[in-house]
Amino acid sequence: MLFWKCVEMRLWLWYYVYAKQILITQAGILFLFIGIVCPFYAPFKLDLVKTQFYLNGEREYLLRLRFVWRQSELRFSVRQLRLAHFFILKKEGCPMEKDHVEILAKSKKVSQKKKTNFVWCITMVLFVAMMVSFTIDYIGYRKGQKFGVASAILAGYTRESYSYDEQCADIRENLERRYHNVTVQGVTFDYSEAQAAQNDVVDAFYDVMKSGGYTRYGTWNLAKWFYYTNPVEYFTGYYWNKVLPLVFYVFLLFALVFTFLTKSEAEKGLIVYADSVLCKLSKNKTKEFGFEDISNVTTDRKTLKLIGTGIKFKITNLKNAEELKSVIVERKKILRDKPDNANAGNADELKKYKDLLDSGVISQEEFDAKKKQLLGL
């Protein structure tokens, strides 16, 4: 304890983040736990410094968690422990360029922003049209419902003291009431007259609704005028499966899928270097391939496809698909012919040394040593 009081120190812990896996010092676990669980009692404050660099076609993050203890600092290394998902990091995506390597060509994408905006504009137009249609339809339904409630109160079909919802429920129950013959201990009670009277009441109620100009429902489903007492119930119970809402649902799904695919495709990229081809598969993932791994390069309008050993890469919406193809094909040809040219040069060099041996300028030992060097033996 005396050491900690006398020596002012700053402890640096280094976190190496590879994609979703983290290499973290064992000692850092304890300090991180104290700093998160007991922030008010920890004798230090936590600073987070993030740097990033590129290595072997993958983006790597170097996180420096700095536990500040006044002014001084102490650095130490402990055996590193691999942990998965120990620290949540919001990635910014993989870089697409390597330092000190010549870039022969780079993908240029056609912007899909206008198409995406157009799709969403149509979706919004459909949504507005659906809501306008729903509002007009519900207003008409609500007017008919209020007219029916007022008529039922005047006819004594429901009580004025009830709330509006209770009045609608009472009218609905009375209109849907049905009478059937009942047999008890061999005795049959005939309710046909009661049912006939009920039918007369329904017919009379329909005539009243018809006199007000509300003829949406007939005598067989007249009670539906009193099913829904608010817009939510009306939409979920009646309007949601009409033609216009169904068209809106389909187009909304199309807009979401189109936006997702467009965004995913926009994250793709391709760079042709002098020694390799770098493919960006997504925001946080890249792969690097040698030209010898690529067996076939094809283009179709604005699309480029790479096929080969462990390669199946497709990128669309390109402005320069033909340019990328020609650069890759030309580079493959150069690298393929390069060994033959080197062998031809070695053969010429070996012939010169043979002439020097025959003329006695160099010895047999010197010729044999040079021969092994040129032939790589």
C-alpha positions as CSV (number, residue, x, y, z in Angstrom):
1,M,0.0,0.0,0.0
2,L,2.9,2.3,0.8
3,F,4.2,1.7,-2.7
4,W,0.9,2.8,-4.3
5,K,0.7,5.9,-2.2
6,C,4.3,7.0,-2.9
7,V,4.6,6.1,-6.5
8,E,2.3,8.0,-8.9
9,M,1.9,5.8,-11.9
10,R,-0.1,5.4,-15.2
11,L,-0.8,1.8,-16.3
12,W,-1.0,1.1,-20.0
13,L,-2.9,-2.0,-21.2
14,W,-2.7,-3.0,-24.8
15,Y,-5.7,-4.7,-26.6
16,Y,-5.2,-6.2,-30.0
17,V,-8.5,-6.7,-31.7
18,Y,-8.7,-9.1,-34.7
19,A,-12.2,-9.0,-36.1
20,K,-14.3,-10.2,-33.2
21,Q,-11.6,-11.8,-31.1
22,I,-9.5,-9.9,-28.6
23,L,-6.1,-10.6,-27.2
24,I,-6.1,-9.0,-23.7
25,T,-3.6,-9.1,-20.9
26,Q,-4.6,-11.1,-17.9
27,A,-3.9,-8.3,-15.5
28,G,-6.1,-6.1,-17.6
29,I,-9.2,-8.2,-16.8
30,L,-9.0,-7.3,-13.2
31,F,-8.4,-3.6,-13.8
32,L,-11.1,-3.4,-16.4
33,F,-13.6,-5.1,-14.0
34,I,-12.8,-2.7,-11.2
35,G,-13.1,0.3,-13.6
36,I,-16.5,-0.8,-14.9
37,V,-18.1,-2.3,-11.8
38,C,-16.7,0.2,-9.3
39,P,-16.1,3.4,-11.2
40,F,-16.7,5.6,-8.1
41,Y,-14.2,3.7,-5.9
42,A,-11.5,3.0,-8.5
43,P,-8.5,5.2,-7.9
44,F,-8.0,5.9,-11.7
45,K,-10.0,7.1,-14.7
46,L,-10.4,5.2,-17.9
47,D,-9.4,6.6,-21.3
48,L,-9.8,4.7,-24.6
49,V,-7.5,5.4,-27.5
50,K,-8.1,3.5,-30.8
51,T,-5.7,3.2,-33.7
52,Q,-6.0,1.1,-36.8
53,F,-3.6,-0.4,-39.4
54,Y,-3.6,-2.8,-42.3
55,L,-2.0,-6.2,-42.5
56,N,-2.4,-9.1,-44.9
57,G,-5.7,-7.8,-46.4
58,E,-7.4,-7.5,-43.0
59,R,-8.1,-4.6,-40.8
60,E,-6.7,-4.8,-37.4
61,Y,-7.4,-2.5,-34.5
62,L,-5.0,-1.5,-31.7
63,L,-7.0,-0.4,-28.6
64,R,-5.1,1.3,-25.9
65,L,-6.9,1.3,-22.6
66,R,-5.2,3.8,-20.4
67,F,-5.8,3.7,-16.7
68,V,-4.5,7.1,-15.5
69,W,-3.0,7.2,-12.0
70,R,-1.9,10.8,-11.6
71,Q,1.3,11.5,-13.6
72,S,3.7,8.6,-13.9
73,E,3.4,5.5,-16.0
74,L,4.4,1.9,-15.9
75,R,4.5,-0.6,-18.8
76,F,4.6,-4.3,-18.5
77,S,3.8,-7.5,-20.5
78,V,1.9,-10.5,-19.2
79,R,1.0,-13.8,-21.0
80,Q,-1.8,-12.9,-23.3
81,L,-5.2,-14.6,-23.0
82,R,-7.6,-14.9,-26.0
83,L,-11.1,-13.9,-25.3
84,A,-14.1,-13.7,-27.7
85,H,-16.5,-10.8,-27.5
86,F,-15.0,-9.4,-24.3
87,F,-15.1,-5.9,-25.5
88,I,-17.8,-4.5,-27.8
89,L,-16.2,-2.4,-30.5
90,K,-18.0,-0.4,-33.2
91,K,-16.0,-1.1,-36.4
92,E,-15.5,1.5,-39.0
93,G,-14.9,-1.0,-41.8
94,C,-11.9,-2.5,-43.5
95,P,-9.5,-0.2,-45.5
96,M,-9.1,-0.9,-49.2
97,E,-5.5,0.3,-49.7
98,K,-2.1,-1.0,-48.8
99,D,0.9,1.2,-48.2
100,H,3.9,1.3,-50.5
101,V,2.2,-1.0,-53.2
102,E,1.5,0.3,-56.7
103,I,-2.3,0.4,-57.5
104,L,-3.0,-0.5,-61.1
105,A,-6.8,-0.1,-61.0
106,K,-9.5,0.6,-58.6
107,S,-13.3,-0.1,-58.8
108,K,-15.6,2.8,-59.4
109,K,-19.2,2.3,-58.4
110,V,-22.3,3.7,-60.0
111,S,-24.4,5.5,-57.3
112,Q,-27.7,3.8,-56.5
113,K,-28.9,6.7,-54.4
114,K,-31.4,8.0,-57.0
115,K,-32.9,4.5,-57.4
116,T,-33.2,4.0,-53.7
117,N,-34.8,7.4,-53.2
118,F,-37.2,6.7,-56.1
119,V,-38.3,3.4,-54.5
120,W,-38.9,5.0,-51.1
121,C,-40.8,7.9,-52.7
122,I,-43.2,5.5,-54.3
123,T,-43.5,3.6,-51.0
124,M,-44.3,6.9,-49.2
125,V,-46.8,7.8,-51.9
126,L,-48.5,4.4,-51.4
127,F,-48.5,4.9,-47.6
128,V,-50.1,8.4,-47.9
129,A,-52.7,7.0,-50.4
130,M,-53.4,4.2,-48.0
131,M,-53.8,6.5,-45.0
132,V,-56.0,8.9,-46.9
133,S,-58.2,6.0,-48.2
134,F,-58.3,4.5,-44.6
135,T,-59.3,7.9,-43.1
136,I,-62.1,8.5,-45.6
137,D,-63.3,4.9,-45.1
138,Y,-63.2,5.1,-41.3
139,I,-65.0,8.5,-41.3
140,G,-67.8,7.0,-43.3
141,Y,-68.0,4.0,-41.0
142,R,-67.9,6.1,-37.9
143,K,-70.8,8.3,-39.2
144,G,-72.9,5.2,-39.9
145,Q,-72.0,3.9,-36.5
146,K,-73.0,7.1,-34.7
147,F,-76.3,7.2,-36.7
148,G,-77.1,3.6,-35.7
149,V,-76.3,4.3,-32.0
150,A,-78.5,7.4,-31.9
151,S,-81.4,5.5,-33.7
152,A,-81.0,2.5,-31.2
153,I,-81.2,4.9,-28.2
154,L,-84.4,6.5,-29.6
155,A,-85.9,3.0,-30.2
156,G,-84.9,1.8,-26.7
157,Y,-82.6,-0.8,-28.2
158,T,-79.8,0.3,-25.8
159,R,-79.4,2.6,-22.8
160,E,-78.3,6.2,-23.1
161,S,-76.5,5.9,-19.7
162,Y,-74.0,3.4,-21.2
163,S,-70.6,4.5,-22.5
164,Y,-70.2,4.6,-26.3
165,D,-68.3,1.3,-26.3
166,E,-70.9,-0.4,-24.1
167,Q,-73.7,0.9,-26.4
168,C,-72.0,-0.5,-29.5
169,A,-71.5,-3.9,-27.7
170,D,-75.1,-3.9,-26.5
171,I,-76.5,-3.2,-30.0
172,R,-74.1,-5.8,-31.6
173,E,-75.3,-8.4,-29.1
174,N,-79.0,-7.7,-29.7
175,L,-78.6,-7.8,-33.5
176,E,-76.6,-11.1,-33.4
177,R,-79.1,-12.8,-31.1
178,R,-80.5,-16.0,-32.5
179,Y,-83.3,-18.3,-31.2
180,H,-83.4,-22.0,-31.7
181,N,-85.9,-24.7,-30.7
182,V,-85.0,-26.4,-27.4
183,T,-86.0,-29.9,-26.3
184,V,-86.1,-30.6,-22.5
185,Q,-87.1,-34.0,-21.2
186,G,-88.9,-34.8,-24.4
187,V,-90.7,-31.5,-24.5
188,T,-89.8,-29.2,-27.4
189,F,-90.0,-25.5,-26.9
190,D,-90.7,-23.7,-30.2
191,Y,-88.8,-20.4,-30.6
192,S,-89.6,-19.8,-34.2
193,E,-91.9,-16.9,-33.4
194,A,-89.2,-15.3,-31.3
195,Q,-86.7,-15.7,-34.1
196,A,-89.3,-14.2,-36.6
197,A,-89.7,-11.2,-34.3
198,Q,-85.9,-10.9,-34.1
199,N,-85.7,-10.9,-37.9
200,D,-88.4,-8.2,-38.0
201,V,-86.3,-6.1,-35.6
202,V,-83.2,-6.5,-37.7
203,D,-85.1,-5.7,-40.9
204,A,-86.5,-2.6,-39.3
205,F,-83.0,-1.5,-38.1
206,Y,-81.7,-2.0,-41.6
207,D,-84.5,0.2,-43.0
208,V,-83.5,2.9,-40.5
209,M,-79.8,2.7,-41.5
210,K,-80.8,2.7,-45.2
211,S,-82.9,5.8,-44.7
212,G,-79.8,7.6,-43.5
213,G,-77.9,6.4,-46.6
214,Y,-75.8,3.8,-44.8
215,T,-76.1,0.6,-46.8
216,R,-72.6,-0.9,-46.5
217,Y,-73.9,-3.9,-44.6
218,G,-77.0,-5.9,-45.2
219,T,-79.4,-7.6,-42.8
220,W,-77.2,-10.7,-42.5
221,N,-74.2,-8.7,-41.2
222,L,-75.7,-5.5,-39.9
223,A,-74.0,-5.9,-36.5
224,K,-70.6,-5.1,-38.2
225,W,-71.6,-1.5,-38.0
226,F,-70.8,-1.7,-34.2
227,Y,-67.7,-3.9,-34.2
228,Y,-65.0,-1.2,-34.2
229,T,-65.1,1.8,-32.0
230,N,-61.6,3.3,-32.7
231,P,-59.3,3.6,-35.7
232,V,-56.8,0.9,-34.5
233,E,-59.6,-1.7,-34.1
234,Y,-61.0,-0.7,-37.5
235,F,-57.7,-1.0,-39.3
236,T,-56.6,-4.3,-37.7
237,G,-60.0,-5.9,-37.8
238,Y,-61.3,-4.7,-41.2
239,Y,-59.1,-2.5,-43.4
240,W,-55.6,-4.2,-43.2
241,N,-56.3,-6.8,-45.9
242,K,-57.9,-4.6,-48.5
243,V,-56.2,-4.1,-51.9
244,L,-54.4,-0.8,-51.2
245,P,-52.8,-1.9,-47.9
246,L,-51.7,-5.2,-49.5
247,V,-50.0,-3.3,-52.3
248,F,-48.3,-1.1,-49.8
249,Y,-47.1,-4.1,-47.7
250,V,-45.6,-5.7,-50.8
251,F,-43.9,-2.5,-52.0
252,L,-42.6,-1.8,-48.5
253,L,-41.0,-5.3,-48.3
254,F,-39.5,-4.7,-51.8
255,A,-38.1,-1.3,-50.7
256,L,-36.5,-2.8,-47.6
257,V,-34.9,-5.7,-49.5
258,F,-33.8,-3.4,-52.3
259,T,-32.2,-1.0,-49.8
260,F,-30.4,-3.8,-48.0
261,L,-29.0,-5.4,-51.2
262,T,-28.0,-2.0,-52.5
263,K,-26.2,-1.1,-49.3
264,S,-24.5,-4.5,-49.2
265,E,-23.4,-4.2,-52.8
266,A,-22.1,-0.6,-52.2
267,E,-19.8,-1.9,-49.5
268,K,-18.0,-4.1,-52.0
269,G,-14.9,-3.0,-53.8
270,L,-11.9,-4.2,-55.7
271,I,-8.3,-2.9,-56.1
272,V,-5.8,-4.4,-58.5
273,Y,-2.2,-4.1,-57.2
274,A,1.0,-5.0,-59.0
275,D,1.3,-8.3,-57.1
276,S,-2.3,-9.2,-56.0
277,V,-6.0,-8.4,-56.2
278,L,-7.8,-7.1,-53.1
279,C,-11.5,-7.8,-52.8
280,K,-13.7,-6.1,-50.2
281,L,-16.5,-8.5,-49.5
282,S,-18.3,-6.3,-46.9
283,K,-17.8,-3.4,-44.6
284,N,-15.6,-5.4,-42.2
285,K,-14.1,-8.1,-44.4
286,T,-11.6,-8.2,-47.2
287,K,-9.7,-11.0,-49.0
288,E,-6.5,-10.8,-51.0
289,F,-5.7,-13.1,-53.9
290,G,-2.7,-13.7,-56.1
291,F,-3.0,-13.5,-59.9
292,E,-2.1,-17.1,-60.1
293,D,-5.3,-18.0,-58.1
294,I,-7.6,-16.4,-60.6
295,S,-8.6,-18.7,-63.5
296,N,-11.4,-16.7,-65.1
297,V,-12.4,-13.1,-65.3
298,T,-15.8,-12.2,-66.9
299,T,-17.8,-9.0,-67.3
300,D,-21.5,-8.4,-68.1
301,R,-22.4,-4.8,-68.5
302,K,-21.6,-3.3,-65.1
303,T,-20.8,-6.6,-63.4
304,L,-17.4,-8.2,-62.9
305,K,-16.9,-11.9,-61.8
306,L,-13.7,-13.5,-60.5
307,I,-13.5,-17.3,-60.4
308,G,-10.5,-19.4,-59.4
309,T,-8.9,-21.3,-56.5
310,G,-10.9,-20.3,-53.4
311,I,-12.3,-17.4,-55.3
312,K,-15.9,-16.6,-56.3
313,F,-16.3,-12.9,-56.2
314,K,-19.0,-10.8,-57.9
315,I,-19.3,-7.1,-57.9
316,T,-22.0,-5.1,-59.7
317,N,-22.8,-1.4,-60.5
318,L,-19.3,-0.8,-61.8
319,K,-18.3,2.2,-64.0
320,N,-15.1,0.5,-65.1
321,A,-15.8,-3.2,-65.3
322,E,-14.0,-3.6,-68.6
323,E,-11.0,-1.6,-67.4
324,L,-10.6,-3.9,-64.3
325,K,-10.9,-7.0,-66.5
326,S,-8.2,-5.8,-69.0
327,V,-5.8,-4.9,-66.2
328,I,-6.2,-8.2,-64.4
329,V,-5.9,-10.2,-67.6
330,E,-2.8,-8.2,-68.7
331,R,-1.2,-8.6,-65.3
332,K,-1.8,-12.3,-65.3
333,K,-0.2,-12.6,-68.7
334,I,2.9,-10.6,-67.6
335,L,3.4,-12.7,-64.4
336,R,2.9,-15.9,-66.4
337,D,5.5,-15.0,-69.0
338,K,8.0,-13.6,-66.5
339,P,9.5,-17.0,-65.5
340,D,10.1,-17.9,-69.1
341,N,11.9,-14.7,-69.8
342,A,14.0,-15.2,-66.7
343,N,14.9,-18.8,-67.8
344,A,15.8,-17.5,-71.3
345,G,18.1,-14.9,-69.7
346,N,19.8,-17.5,-67.5
347,A,20.4,-19.7,-70.6
348,D,22.1,-16.8,-72.4
349,E,24.2,-16.0,-69.3
350,L,25.2,-19.6,-69.0
351,K,26.2,-19.7,-72.7
352,K,28.5,-16.7,-72.1
353,Y,30.2,-18.4,-69.2
354,K,30.6,-21.6,-71.3
355,D,32.4,-19.5,-74.0
356,L,34.7,-18.0,-71.3
357,L,35.5,-21.6,-70.0
358,D,36.3,-22.8,-73.5
359,S,38.6,-19.8,-74.0
360,G,40.4,-20.5,-70.7
361,V,39.4,-17.2,-69.0
362,I,37.7,-19.0,-66.1
363,S,38.2,-22.4,-64.5
364,Q,35.9,-25.4,-64.5
365,E,35.2,-24.8,-60.7
366,E,34.2,-21.2,-61.4
367,F,32.0,-22.3,-64.2
368,D,30.3,-25.0,-62.1
369,A,29.6,-22.6,-59.3
370,K,28.1,-20.1,-61.6
371,K,26.0,-22.8,-63.3
372,K,24.6,-23.9,-60.0
373,Q,23.8,-20.3,-59.2
374,L,22.0,-19.6,-62.4
375,L,20.0,-22.9,-62.4
376,G,19.2,-22.6,-58.8
377,L,20.7,-25.9,-57.8
